């Protein structure tokens, strides 16, 4: 059955694959982070927690939810690999999604895979199928591989900021490696796991090429691979990333302008000009974004809200941002509420389930840290700090745009806790950099 994806075979193979994965990570760690290296402990602990996150969420979906999209990805992978019994070429074509959905030569496989016409979901299925060849079709072992791959992206994100802010190493590690929701939802057989891998490597490769001037083949390949994955799997991550990247580049070079007044005018021009160009380009290429185009996202968001409301709120997991017109203006009118719901909700009194309550704890800590920084630093000084540091601007612009796009379109706290993980590390990084721009590292932000 689709929903019974764990068996005794998984538990027998798991120690072997965990040992193999850890040996690979140990080899890399000893090579690049020998004893005494300040990153070494973070490296190993982050990997172990990643594996724990993958195993934990696998158990939750097997024994608590009794299935879900992760089980469907795994089932599709088994269908793809069953083509081996007929021919390697058919398996290869299914991996690459070559056949048309109505190709009679492949109908016996395609008819079993509802995700076949969804390119993003099917890419996850194809990746799972490929990994399954090396894990003997074990769900838990494949999850370990997913977690290991995702770890490389998260570690790349850590390296990006740890290198720029070595005096904030502990706090950079907390933001990028040790946030519970990111560990759990970014480790199993999910779209989110693949996207965290891609986002981490994309940020790393961009910073390497633009800051370090390291335009190596590796960085170019990782950028293109990450771009492709995000474009296919979750294009709205790119929608948030590209404006943040463009503004980061502009701000980075505009800071070299000496007259303060001229610098401020240039920055204002860049901000409004970038958003205008983004709006024009988004409308011009709107058809390429499908349901994420400006023409469709408002209608999709409204339909999602109405459907979740109709299905009785999923017993404590639904939220509502209120009435709005299915237009761009109506959508933007909900900007503050949408960002707030992604970053700071659910509140404790909104948690109707244990899992939602755990998310409420994390959301409360983010709200508390934000208010604490505004109280200690002050809103005007915080704004000045943001203006002076392009890295803070990049993190904030990405996290806020992303928070809006997720908050306005999800309407379910359970799904929101999973979908929002790309912006969570970036927002916390922004808070950390704002706080320690003015405070010594001896002042603990979290206490």
SULNORUR-V681183 format. One record per helix or strand of 3 or more residues. SS is the DSSP state (2 for helix, 1 for strand). FROM is the first residue (numbers start at 1). LEN is the number of residues. If there is no record, write none. Layout:
ss = (SS & SS)
from = (FROM & FROM)
len = (LEN & LEN)
This chain:
ss = (2 & 2 & 2 & 2 & 2 & 2 & 2 & 2 & 2 & 2 & 2 & 2 & 2 & 2 & 2 & 2 & 2 & 2 & 2 & 2 & 2 & 2 & 2 & 2 & 2)
from = (8 & 40 & 69 & 88 & 104 & 114 & 119 & 139 & 166 & 180 & 191 & 217 & 235 & 260 & 286 & 294 & 312 & 328 & 335 & 348 & 354 & 379 & 390 & 413 & 421)
len = (25 & 25 & 17 & 8 & 7 & 4 & 17 & 26 & 12 & 6 & 20 & 17 & 20 & 25 & 7 & 17 & 3 & 5 & 10 & 3 & 24 & 10 & 18 & 7 & 18)
